[in-house]
């Protein structure tokens, strides 16, 4: 269970997507005619950020102005039980954005509502939520919440780590934020230094903004290029996966900020939180972004580890399988702990990949490794082990499993070939019968002699050099 709520502060909006097919232009004017096929209504603005955070955090509170209108009531219903909305009385009106999409492409957007108005006093429930918060995310959409004095005072006095996602028409972040997350265009506009687009320009803008806003860390998000991190001890780039995100990016910034806030709530340092945000946002875009929000929220991985997994996580796995099978290819799988990647692992993975058209690695979870290897293992947590494997060209996807054997994961994947490293025979492998049940084949590949994590660890403790 969560140590305390993740509190999201900001402006609530209602987003509507009208989908349809375009096959002709209107006779009245040269504009496309959309034959409507569907309509998606979802929370927007800070409400979307809160809903995204609820995938990884089981106690999310939205602290935001609440207009007395139908749009706000629709947002509240859409949040359901996943998010607790503590509303501040508001005389304004909820902003509603209706996007017209034809044949998968945005064509136009109609905006209504969003009129300003006085914000009422913060309820005691809001103050209690902030006092217990494990992290606070300010999702500013420029409609007044982040500029409201009592909210800013409460944010300034908050002891939990704070993430501020700014807006070009919004208020400047409260001084002392743990992490501020403008995108590339916002950073250039805020800094007012110049329109340069190179990483050197972004670095200059980021340094200026971090100093101006007195933020501990500033991360300029770069879309498919990841994020540039500005801290007191220097600059670093957090790259996205080699598989760059393409397609609809609606909600990606909210997903990034939400995942980073959840990671900070769990005790991550800022650089790790930004890396988690990059991976989560890119996987979100790969999954279809806000247009596929309901499906993404229903995903089986609901823990923080999903945001910290290698980019794409389950989405990448599904894509790899679908592509290989659509092309009639051979799916190869192998498994293990891969605690310290060594030459024996590399040789086995290369040989396994050569047997088919894609290679999926089934990776023992941390608890599974401890049960198999003892309390001193693993040496590296599952997200790190998975990230190292995913960086290898021969590995197409990684899936972490919790059991002592990979049988349940194998039954879901049903690979054509299951590869084991070592001196096994079919009779010695408990999963062999399972693999053969769907017509799969089991192949064993010999280990390189003298290469094992256990031996490497033993030599490190003994201070001896490897033989050969």
Secondary structure, DSSP 8 states (H G I E B T S, - for coil): --SS-EEEEE-EEEEEEEEEEEEEE-SSSS-EEEEEEEEEEEEEEHHHHHHHHTTT-S-EEEEEEEESSHHHHHHHHHHTTTEEEEEEEESS--EEEEEEEETTEEEEEEEE------B----HHHHHHHHH-SEEEEE--SSSGGG-HHHHHHHHT--SEEEEE--TTS----TT-SEE--BHHHHHHHH-S----SHHHHHHHHHHHHHHHT-SEEEEE-GGG-EEEEETTEEEEE---SS---S--TTHHHHHHHHHHHHHHTT--HHHHHHHHHHHHHHHHHTTGGGGHHHHHT-S--SHHHHHSSTTHHHHHHHHHHHHHHTT--EEEEEE--SS--HHHHHHHHHHHTTSSEEEEEEE-HHHHHHHH-TT--SS-HHHHHHHHHTSTT--EEEEE-SSSSHHHHHHH--SEEEEESS--GGG-TTHHHHHHTT-EEEEE---TT--HHHHHHHHHHT-----
